[in-house]
Amino acid sequence: MKKLTFPTFIFLVVVFSSFILNTSHKNAPAKSEEIFPEHVKEVIDQSCFQCHNINSKNDKGKEALDFSSFNQLSKVKKITTLKEISEVIEKGEMPPKKFLEKFPDKKLTKEQSEKLSAWAKNEMQTLLGN
């Protein structure tokens, strides 16, 4: 089976977003929704949410992943997204180096990376089991 690459994932997110995501984002929350455990929410709010929300100026980031609408995704899309989150975190691809040049305080510590990756894997397994 061919491994899903990040550019392929972005393309799939863009295509599926038109079908899956709610088209009305005018009332998107200012922070990530309360669907994340507090220890994960803290990491997302510190290092991820700036680019990965509907109100972001980073078009690529918000198209690839929108944490503010994560709870609205279908079960299949959540599983795919969680798998990709885990993979890009473990590879050290997020946050991107170019972003970290401007915002070095957003770099994930080893502990934060492990928390986020473990959460994504656990949630994915939970969804697969249901």
DSSP file with accessible surface (Angstrom, degrees, kcal/mol):
  #  RESIDUE AA STRUCTURE BP1 BP2  ACC     N-H-->O    O-->H-N    N-H-->O    O-->H-N    TCO  KAPPA ALPHA  PHI   PSI    X-CA   Y-CA   Z-CA
    1    1 A M              0   0  237      0, 0.0     2,-0.2     0, 0.0     0, 0.0   0.000 360.0 360.0 360.0 133.7    0.0    0.0    0.0
    2    2 A K        -     0   0  193      1,-0.1     2,-0.2     0, 0.0     0, 0.0  -0.499 360.0-117.6 -73.7 137.0    1.4    3.4   -0.9
    3    3 A K        -     0   0  125     -2,-0.2     2,-0.4     1,-0.1    -1,-0.1  -0.525  27.1-113.8 -78.2 138.8    2.1    5.8    2.0
    4    4 A L        -     0   0   42     -2,-0.2     2,-0.2     4,-0.1    -1,-0.1  -0.587  32.8-150.4 -73.4 121.6    0.2    9.0    2.1
    5    5 A T     >  -     0   0   65     -2,-0.4     4,-2.8     1,-0.1     5,-0.2  -0.544  23.8-111.3 -91.0 160.7    2.5   12.0    1.6
    6    6 A F  H  > S+     0   0   59      1,-0.2     4,-2.7     2,-0.2     5,-0.2   0.930 117.5  49.2 -59.8 -47.0    1.9   15.4    3.0
    7    7 A P  H  > S+     0   0   91      0, 0.0     4,-2.3     0, 0.0    -1,-0.2   0.913 112.6  49.2 -60.7 -37.3    1.2   17.1   -0.3
    8    8 A T  H  > S+     0   0   64      2,-0.2     4,-2.7     1,-0.2    -2,-0.2   0.922 110.1  51.5 -65.0 -41.3   -1.3   14.3   -1.1
    9    9 A F  H  X S+     0   0    6     -4,-2.8     4,-2.8     2,-0.2    -1,-0.2   0.926 108.5  50.8 -60.6 -45.3   -2.9   14.7    2.2
   10   10 A I  H  X S+     0   0   38     -4,-2.7     4,-2.4     1,-0.2    -1,-0.2   0.933 110.6  49.5 -59.1 -44.6   -3.3   18.5    1.6
   11   11 A F  H  X S+     0   0  133     -4,-2.3     4,-2.5     1,-0.2    -1,-0.2   0.938 111.6  48.3 -60.0 -46.7   -4.9   17.8   -1.7
   12   12 A L  H  X S+     0   0   52     -4,-2.7     4,-3.1     1,-0.2     5,-0.3   0.899 110.0  52.3 -61.8 -39.7   -7.3   15.3   -0.1
   13   13 A V  H  X S+     0   0    6     -4,-2.8     4,-2.5     2,-0.2    -1,-0.2   0.932 110.0  48.5 -62.2 -44.2   -8.2   17.7    2.6
   14   14 A V  H  X S+     0   0   63     -4,-2.4     4,-1.1    -5,-0.2    -2,-0.2   0.941 115.2  44.4 -62.6 -45.5   -9.0   20.4    0.1
   15   15 A V  H >< S+     0   0   54     -4,-2.5     3,-0.5     1,-0.2     4,-0.5   0.959 118.8  41.5 -65.1 -48.6  -11.2   18.1   -2.0
   16   16 A F  H >X S+     0   0   89     -4,-3.1     4,-2.8     1,-0.2     3,-1.0   0.797 102.7  69.9 -72.1 -26.9  -13.0   16.5    1.0
   17   17 A S  H 3X S+     0   0   27     -4,-2.5     4,-1.3    -5,-0.3    -1,-0.2   0.881  92.9  57.4 -58.9 -38.0  -13.4   19.8    2.8
   18   18 A S  H << S+     0   0   83     -4,-1.1    -1,-0.3    -3,-0.5    -2,-0.2   0.794 117.7  33.7 -64.1 -25.7  -15.9   21.0    0.2
   19   19 A F  H <4 S+     0   0  163     -3,-1.0    -2,-0.2    -4,-0.5    -1,-0.2   0.780 127.4  33.7 -97.1 -30.6  -18.0   18.0    1.0
   20   20 A I  H  < S+     0   0   48     -4,-2.8    -3,-0.2     2,-0.1    -2,-0.1   0.876  97.0  78.1 -98.8 -44.3  -17.4   17.4    4.7
   21   21 A L  S  < S-     0   0   31     -4,-1.3     2,-0.2    -5,-0.3    49,-0.0  -0.356  86.8-102.2 -75.2 149.8  -16.9   20.7    6.5
   22   22 A N        -     0   0   79      1,-0.1    -1,-0.1    47,-0.1    -2,-0.1  -0.474  26.7-142.5 -65.4 132.6  -19.7   23.1    7.4
   23   23 A T  S    S+     0   0  130     -2,-0.2     2,-0.8     1,-0.1    -1,-0.1   0.678  82.8  76.8 -77.5 -15.6  -19.7   25.9    4.8
   24   24 A S        +     0   0   67      1,-0.1     3,-0.2     2,-0.0    -1,-0.1  -0.832  45.1 153.2-100.6 105.2  -20.6   28.6    7.4
   25   25 A H    >   +     0   0   43     -2,-0.8     3,-1.6     1,-0.1    -1,-0.1   0.135  36.7 111.4-113.5  17.6  -17.5   29.5    9.4
   26   26 A K  T 3  S+     0   0  188      1,-0.3    -1,-0.1    28,-0.0    -2,-0.0   0.828  83.5  43.7 -63.7 -29.1  -18.5   33.0   10.3
   27   27 A N  T 3  S+     0   0  156     -3,-0.2    -1,-0.3     2,-0.0     3,-0.1  -0.061  80.8 152.2-107.1  33.3  -19.0   32.1   13.9
   28   28 A A    <   -     0   0   23     -3,-1.6    41,-0.1     1,-0.1    -3,-0.1  -0.332  52.5-100.3 -63.2 142.9  -15.8   30.0   14.2
   29   29 A P        -     0   0   44      0, 0.0    -1,-0.1     0, 0.0     4,-0.1  -0.260  17.4-129.3 -66.4 154.4  -14.4   29.9   17.8
   30   30 A A  S    S+     0   0   94     -3,-0.1     2,-0.3     2,-0.1    -2,-0.1   0.740  93.9  26.0 -74.8 -23.7  -11.5   32.1   18.7
   31   31 A K  S    S-     0   0  123      1,-0.1     3,-0.1    37,-0.1    14,-0.0  -0.850 108.7 -67.9-130.0 170.9   -9.7   29.1   20.2
   32   32 A S        -     0   0    2     -2,-0.3    36,-0.1     9,-0.2    -2,-0.1  -0.279  63.6 -99.8 -61.3 144.2   -9.8   25.4   19.6
   33   33 A E    >   -     0   0   46     34,-0.4     3,-0.9     1,-0.1    -1,-0.1  -0.145  32.5-104.0 -62.7 163.7  -13.0   23.9   20.7
   34   34 A E  T 3  S+     0   0  143      1,-0.2    -1,-0.1    -3,-0.1     4,-0.1   0.142  96.7 100.2 -77.7  21.9  -13.3   22.1   23.9
   35   35 A I  T 3   +     0   0   58      2,-0.1    -1,-0.2     6,-0.0    -2,-0.1   0.595  68.0  79.2 -83.6  -8.7  -13.2   18.7   22.2
   36   36 A F  S <  S-     0   0    8     -3,-0.9     5,-0.0     1,-0.1     0, 0.0  -0.768  91.6-105.4 -99.9 143.3   -9.6   18.2   23.1
   37   37 A P    >>  -     0   0   48      0, 0.0     4,-3.2     0, 0.0     3,-0.8  -0.303  38.6-109.8 -60.1 150.7   -8.2   17.1   26.5
   38   38 A E  H 3> S+     0   0  107      1,-0.3     4,-2.4     2,-0.2     5,-0.2   0.871 117.3  53.4 -54.6 -43.2   -6.7   20.1   28.3
   39   39 A H  H 3> S+     0   0   85      1,-0.2     4,-0.9     2,-0.2    -1,-0.3   0.842 115.7  41.1 -65.1 -29.3   -3.1   18.8   28.0
   40   40 A V  H <> S+     0   0    0     -3,-0.8     4,-2.7     2,-0.2    -2,-0.2   0.892 111.1  55.9 -81.9 -41.9   -3.5   18.5   24.2
   41   41 A K  H  X S+     0   0   17     -4,-3.2     4,-3.2     1,-0.2     5,-0.3   0.888 103.7  55.4 -57.1 -41.1   -5.5   21.8   23.9
   42   42 A E  H  X S+     0   0  108     -4,-2.4     4,-2.0    -5,-0.2    -1,-0.2   0.918 110.5  44.6 -59.5 -43.7   -2.6   23.6   25.5
   43   43 A V  H  X S+     0   0    3     -4,-0.9     4,-2.8     2,-0.2     5,-0.5   0.938 114.9  47.9 -67.4 -45.6   -0.2   22.3   22.9
   44   44 A I  H  X>S+     0   0    0     -4,-2.7     5,-3.3     1,-0.2     4,-2.3   0.938 113.1  47.8 -61.1 -47.5   -2.5   23.0   20.0
   45   45 A D  H  <5S+     0   0   33     -4,-3.2    -1,-0.2    -5,-0.2     5,-0.2   0.878 117.0  43.5 -63.0 -36.3   -3.3   26.5   21.2
   46   46 A Q  H  <5S+     0   0   65     -4,-2.0    -2,-0.2    -5,-0.3    -1,-0.2   0.925 133.7   9.0 -75.7 -43.0    0.4   27.3   21.7
   47   47 A S  H  <5S+     0   0    6     -4,-2.8    -3,-0.2    -5,-0.2    -2,-0.2   0.556 131.3  30.3-121.4  -9.2    2.0   25.8   18.5
   48   48 A C  T >X5S+     0   0   16     -4,-2.3     4,-2.0    -5,-0.5     3,-1.2   0.744  97.3  69.4-120.9 -40.3   -0.7   24.8   16.0
   49   49 A F  T 34<S+     0   0   16     -5,-3.3    -4,-0.1     1,-0.3    19,-0.1   0.770  85.1  72.2 -65.2 -26.5   -3.9   26.8   16.2
   50   50 A Q  T 34 S+     0   0   83     -6,-0.3     8,-0.3     1,-0.2     7,-0.3   0.883 117.2  20.5 -56.9 -36.7   -2.3   30.0   14.8
   51   51 A C  T <4 S+     0   0   18     -3,-1.2     2,-0.8     1,-0.2    -1,-0.2   0.715 118.1  65.0-101.7 -28.0   -2.1   28.4   11.3
   52   52 A H  S  < S+     0   0   23     -4,-2.0    15,-2.4    10,-0.1    16,-0.4  -0.495  82.1  86.6-104.9  63.2   -4.7   25.7   11.6
   53   53 A N  S >  S-     0   0   16     -2,-0.8     3,-1.9    13,-0.2     5,-0.1  -0.973  84.6-107.1-150.3 160.6   -8.0   27.5   12.0
   54   54 A I  T 3  S+     0   0   40     -2,-0.3     8,-0.1     1,-0.3   -29,-0.1   0.768 117.3  52.4 -63.3 -25.9  -10.5   29.0    9.7
   55   55 A N  T 3  S+     0   0  103      7,-0.0    -1,-0.3     2,-0.0    -3,-0.1   0.409  83.1 122.4 -91.6   3.4   -9.5   32.6   10.5
   56   56 A S    <   -     0   0   10     -3,-1.9    -5,-0.1     1,-0.1    -6,-0.1  -0.310  60.8-143.9 -66.4 146.8   -5.8   32.0    9.8
   57   57 A K  S    S+     0   0  204     -7,-0.3     2,-1.2     1,-0.1    -1,-0.1   0.577  83.6  92.1 -82.1 -11.1   -4.0   34.1    7.2
   58   58 A N     >  -     0   0   65     -8,-0.3     4,-2.4     1,-0.2     5,-0.3  -0.724  59.0-173.5 -86.9  95.5   -2.0   30.9    6.3
   59   59 A D  H  > S+     0   0   93     -2,-1.2     4,-2.0     1,-0.2     5,-0.2   0.891  81.8  50.2 -60.2 -41.7   -4.2   29.5    3.5
   60   60 A K  H  > S+     0   0  160      2,-0.2     4,-2.2     1,-0.2    -1,-0.2   0.918 111.4  49.4 -64.4 -42.2   -2.1   26.2    3.3
   61   61 A G  H  > S+     0   0    7      1,-0.2     4,-2.1     2,-0.2    -2,-0.2   0.937 113.4  43.5 -63.4 -47.2   -2.3   25.6    7.0
   62   62 A K  H  < S+     0   0   57     -4,-2.4    -1,-0.2     1,-0.2    -2,-0.2   0.822 114.2  51.0 -73.4 -26.3   -6.0   26.1    7.3
   63   63 A E  H  < S+     0   0   90     -4,-2.0    -1,-0.2    -5,-0.3    -2,-0.2   0.877 111.5  48.1 -74.0 -36.1   -6.8   24.1    4.2
   64   64 A A  H  < S-     0   0    4     -4,-2.2     2,-0.3     1,-0.3    -2,-0.2   0.892 133.1  -5.4 -71.0 -38.6   -4.6   21.2    5.5
   65   65 A L     <  -     0   0   21     -4,-2.1     2,-0.5    -5,-0.2    -1,-0.3  -0.931  53.6-167.4-161.1 130.4   -6.2   21.2    8.9
   66   66 A D    >   -     0   0   11     -2,-0.3     3,-1.3    -3,-0.2     4,-0.3  -0.911   2.6-173.6-122.4  98.8   -8.7   23.3   10.7
   67   67 A F  G >  S+     0   0    4    -15,-2.4     3,-1.0    -2,-0.5   -34,-0.4   0.807  82.1  66.5 -62.3 -28.0   -8.8   22.5   14.4
   68   68 A S  G 3  S+     0   0    3    -16,-0.4    -1,-0.3     1,-0.3   -15,-0.1   0.728 112.8  31.5 -68.9 -18.5  -11.7   24.8   15.0
   69   69 A S  G X  S+     0   0    3     -3,-1.3     3,-1.5     1,-0.1     4,-0.4   0.236  84.7 111.9-119.5  14.9  -13.9   22.5   12.9
   70   70 A F  G X  S+     0   0    9     -3,-1.0     3,-1.7     1,-0.3    -2,-0.1   0.882  74.1  57.9 -55.5 -41.3  -12.3   19.2   13.7
   71   71 A N  G 3  S+     0   0   78     -4,-0.4    -1,-0.3     1,-0.3    -2,-0.1   0.716  99.7  59.7 -65.7 -19.3  -15.3   18.0   15.7
   72   72 A Q  G <  S+     0   0   85     -3,-1.5    -1,-0.3   -50,-0.0    -2,-0.2   0.536  82.7 108.2 -86.4  -7.4  -17.5   18.4   12.6
   73   73 A L  S <  S-     0   0   21     -3,-1.7   -52,-0.0    -4,-0.4   -56,-0.0  -0.342  77.2-105.8 -69.7 152.4  -15.4   16.0   10.5
   74   74 A S     >  -     0   0   52      1,-0.1     4,-2.7    -2,-0.0     5,-0.2  -0.269  34.9-104.5 -68.0 163.7  -16.8   12.6    9.6
   75   75 A K  H  > S+     0   0   93      1,-0.2     4,-2.3     2,-0.2     5,-0.2   0.925 122.3  49.1 -57.7 -45.5  -15.4    9.6   11.5
   76   76 A V  H  > S+     0   0  105      1,-0.2     4,-2.3     2,-0.2    -1,-0.2   0.918 112.0  48.1 -62.5 -43.9  -13.3    8.5    8.4
   77   77 A K  H  > S+     0   0   12      1,-0.2     4,-2.7     2,-0.2    -1,-0.2   0.891 110.0  52.5 -66.5 -38.4  -11.9   12.1    8.0
   78   78 A K  H  X S+     0   0   37     -4,-2.7     4,-3.0     2,-0.2     5,-0.2   0.933 109.4  49.4 -61.5 -44.9  -11.1   12.3   11.7
   79   79 A I  H  X S+     0   0   29     -4,-2.3     4,-2.3     2,-0.2    -2,-0.2   0.940 113.1  46.3 -60.8 -46.4   -9.2    9.0   11.5
   80   80 A T  H  X S+     0   0   46     -4,-2.3     4,-2.2     1,-0.2    -1,-0.2   0.922 114.5  48.0 -61.0 -43.9   -7.2   10.2    8.4
   81   81 A T  H  X S+     0   0    3     -4,-2.7     4,-2.8     2,-0.2    -2,-0.2   0.917 110.7  50.3 -65.8 -43.2   -6.5   13.5   10.0
   82   82 A L  H  X S+     0   0    1     -4,-3.0     4,-2.4     2,-0.2    -1,-0.2   0.902 109.7  51.6 -63.2 -39.3   -5.3   12.0   13.3
   83   83 A K  H  X S+     0   0   87     -4,-2.3     4,-2.3    -5,-0.2    -1,-0.2   0.936 112.0  46.2 -62.1 -44.7   -3.0    9.6   11.4
   84   84 A E  H  X S+     0   0    7     -4,-2.2     4,-2.8     2,-0.2     5,-0.3   0.901 109.7  54.1 -66.8 -40.1   -1.5   12.5    9.5
   85   85 A I  H  X S+     0   0   11     -4,-2.8     4,-2.2     1,-0.2     5,-0.3   0.957 110.7  46.8 -57.2 -49.7   -1.1   14.6   12.7
   86   86 A S  H  X S+     0   0    5     -4,-2.4     4,-2.5     1,-0.2    -2,-0.2   0.926 113.6  48.3 -59.3 -45.3    0.8   11.8   14.4
   87   87 A E  H  X S+     0   0   26     -4,-2.3     4,-2.0     1,-0.2     6,-0.2   0.925 112.8  45.3 -64.0 -47.5    3.0   11.3   11.3
   88   88 A V  H  <>S+     0   0   10     -4,-2.8     5,-2.4     2,-0.2     6,-0.9   0.863 114.8  49.3 -70.0 -31.3    4.0   14.9   10.8
   89   89 A I  H ><5S+     0   0   10     -4,-2.2     3,-1.2    -5,-0.3    -2,-0.2   0.942 111.6  48.0 -69.2 -47.0    4.6   15.4   14.5
   90   90 A E  H 3<5S+     0   0  107     -4,-2.5    -2,-0.2     1,-0.3    -1,-0.2   0.845 111.9  50.3 -63.7 -32.2    6.8   12.3   14.7
   91   91 A K  T 3<5S-     0   0  102     -4,-2.0    -1,-0.3    -5,-0.2    -2,-0.2   0.552 112.1-121.5 -80.7  -8.7    8.8   13.4   11.6
   92   92 A G  T < 5S+     0   0   41     -3,-1.2    -3,-0.2    -4,-0.4    -2,-0.1   0.722  74.5 129.1  75.7  21.8    9.3   16.9   13.1
   93   93 A E      < +     0   0   78     -5,-2.4    -4,-0.2    -6,-0.2     4,-0.1   0.617  46.1  99.4 -84.3 -14.2    7.6   18.5   10.1
   94   94 A M  S    S+     0   0   37     -6,-0.9    14,-0.1     1,-0.2    -2,-0.1  -0.987  77.2  28.0-129.0 140.9    5.3   20.6   12.3
   95   95 A P  S    S-     0   0   11      0, 0.0    -1,-0.2     0, 0.0    13,-0.1   0.679 105.8-119.9 -62.0 151.9    5.5   23.3   13.0
   96   96 A P     >  -     0   0   53      0, 0.0     4,-2.3     0, 0.0     3,-0.3  -0.241  13.0-119.5 -65.4 150.4    7.4   24.0    9.8
   97   97 A K  H  > S+     0   0  159      1,-0.2     4,-1.6     2,-0.2    -3,-0.0   0.872 113.1  55.8 -57.0 -40.6   11.0   25.3   10.0
   98   98 A K  H  > S+     0   0  160      1,-0.2     4,-0.8     2,-0.2    -1,-0.2   0.904 109.4  46.9 -61.4 -41.1   10.1   28.5    8.1
   99   99 A F  H >> S+     0   0   28     -3,-0.3     4,-2.2     1,-0.2     3,-0.7   0.909 109.3  54.4 -65.1 -42.0    7.4   29.3   10.6
  100  100 A L  H 3< S+     0   0   30     -4,-2.3    -1,-0.2     1,-0.2    -2,-0.2   0.760  96.8  65.5 -67.9 -23.4    9.7   28.6   13.5
  101  101 A E  H 3< S+     0   0  158     -4,-1.6    -1,-0.2     1,-0.2    -2,-0.2   0.886 113.0  33.5 -62.7 -37.3   12.2   31.1   12.1
  102  102 A K  H << S+     0   0  160     -4,-0.8    -2,-0.2    -3,-0.7    -1,-0.2   0.786 133.8  28.9 -85.0 -33.1    9.7   33.8   12.8
  103  103 A F    ><  +     0   0   73     -4,-2.2     3,-2.1     1,-0.1    -1,-0.2  -0.587  62.9 165.3-130.9  71.5    8.2   32.3   15.9
  104  104 A P  G >  S+     0   0   91      0, 0.0     3,-1.5     0, 0.0    -1,-0.1   0.778  74.0  68.0 -62.4 -22.6   10.8   30.2   17.7
  105  105 A D  G 3  S+     0   0  105      1,-0.3    -5,-0.1    -3,-0.1    -2,-0.0   0.633  89.6  65.5 -71.2 -10.8    8.7   30.0   20.9
  106  106 A K  G <  S+     0   0   38     -3,-2.1    -1,-0.3    -6,-0.1    -6,-0.1   0.509  72.4 121.2 -88.4  -5.1    6.2   27.9   19.0
  107  107 A K    <   -     0   0  137     -3,-1.5     2,-0.3    -4,-0.2   -10,-0.0  -0.345  67.3-120.0 -62.2 134.5    8.6   25.0   18.6
  108  108 A L        -     0   0   14    -14,-0.1     2,-0.1   -13,-0.1    -1,-0.1  -0.591  20.5-134.0 -76.2 135.2    7.3   21.8   20.2
  109  109 A T     >  -     0   0   75     -2,-0.3     4,-2.7     1,-0.1     5,-0.2  -0.389  30.2-104.1 -75.5 168.0    9.3   20.3   23.0
  110  110 A K  H  > S+     0   0  158      1,-0.2     4,-2.5     2,-0.2     5,-0.2   0.922 124.6  50.9 -59.6 -41.7    9.9   16.6   22.9
  111  111 A E  H  > S+     0   0  119      1,-0.2     4,-2.4     2,-0.2    -1,-0.2   0.914 110.5  48.1 -63.5 -43.2    7.3   16.2   25.6
  112  112 A Q  H  > S+     0   0   30      2,-0.2     4,-2.6     1,-0.2     5,-0.2   0.910 111.5  50.5 -64.7 -42.3    4.7   18.2   23.7
  113  113 A S  H  X S+     0   0   29     -4,-2.7     4,-2.6     1,-0.2     5,-0.2   0.922 111.5  48.1 -60.2 -44.3    5.4   16.3   20.5
  114  114 A E  H  X S+     0   0  109     -4,-2.5     4,-2.7    -5,-0.2     5,-0.2   0.900 111.6  50.3 -65.0 -40.5    4.9   13.0   22.4
  115  115 A K  H  X S+     0   0   64     -4,-2.4     4,-2.4     2,-0.2    -2,-0.2   0.938 114.1  44.0 -61.4 -48.7    1.7   14.2   24.0
  116  116 A L  H  X S+     0   0    1     -4,-2.6     4,-2.4     2,-0.2    -2,-0.2   0.929 116.5  45.8 -65.5 -44.0    0.2   15.3   20.7
  117  117 A S  H  X S+     0   0    7     -4,-2.6     4,-2.6    -5,-0.2     5,-0.2   0.924 113.7  48.7 -66.4 -43.8    1.3   12.2   18.8
  118  118 A A  H  X S+     0   0   60     -4,-2.7     4,-2.6    -5,-0.2    -1,-0.2   0.913 111.8  49.8 -63.6 -41.9    0.1    9.9   21.6
  119  119 A W  H  X S+     0   0   15     -4,-2.4     4,-2.9    -5,-0.2     5,-0.3   0.938 110.9  49.3 -60.1 -48.0   -3.3   11.7   21.8
  120  120 A A  H  X S+     0   0    0     -4,-2.4     4,-2.3     1,-0.2    -2,-0.2   0.926 113.6  45.9 -59.8 -44.3   -3.7   11.4   18.0
  121  121 A K  H  X S+     0   0   90     -4,-2.6     4,-2.5     2,-0.2    -1,-0.2   0.915 113.6  48.9 -65.6 -42.2   -2.9    7.7   17.9
  122  122 A N  H  X S+     0   0   98     -4,-2.6     4,-2.5    -5,-0.2    -2,-0.2   0.928 112.6  47.2 -63.9 -45.3   -5.2    7.0   20.9
  123  123 A E  H  X S+     0   0   65     -4,-2.9     4,-2.5     2,-0.2    -1,-0.2   0.897 111.1  52.3 -63.0 -39.7   -8.1    8.9   19.4
  124  124 A M  H  X S+     0   0   28     -4,-2.3     4,-2.4    -5,-0.3    -2,-0.2   0.940 110.8  46.8 -62.7 -45.2   -7.6    7.2   16.1
  125  125 A Q  H  X S+     0   0  114     -4,-2.5     4,-1.9     1,-0.2    -2,-0.2   0.896 110.9  52.8 -63.8 -38.7   -7.7    3.8   17.8
  126  126 A T  H  X S+     0   0   61     -4,-2.5     4,-0.9     1,-0.2    -1,-0.2   0.933 111.2  46.2 -61.4 -46.5  -10.8    4.8   19.7
  127  127 A L  H  < S+     0   0   28     -4,-2.5     3,-0.4     1,-0.2    -2,-0.2   0.877 111.5  51.4 -65.2 -37.7  -12.5    5.8   16.5
  128  128 A L  H  < S+     0   0  101     -4,-2.4    -1,-0.2     1,-0.2    -2,-0.2   0.834 108.7  52.5 -68.4 -28.9  -11.4    2.6   14.8
  129  129 A G  H  <        0   0   66     -4,-1.9    -1,-0.2    -5,-0.2    -2,-0.2   0.676 360.0 360.0 -80.2 -17.2  -12.8    0.5   17.7
  130  130 A N     <        0   0  133     -4,-0.9    -4,-0.0    -3,-0.4    -3,-0.0  -0.591 360.0 360.0 -93.6 360.0  -16.2    2.2   17.6
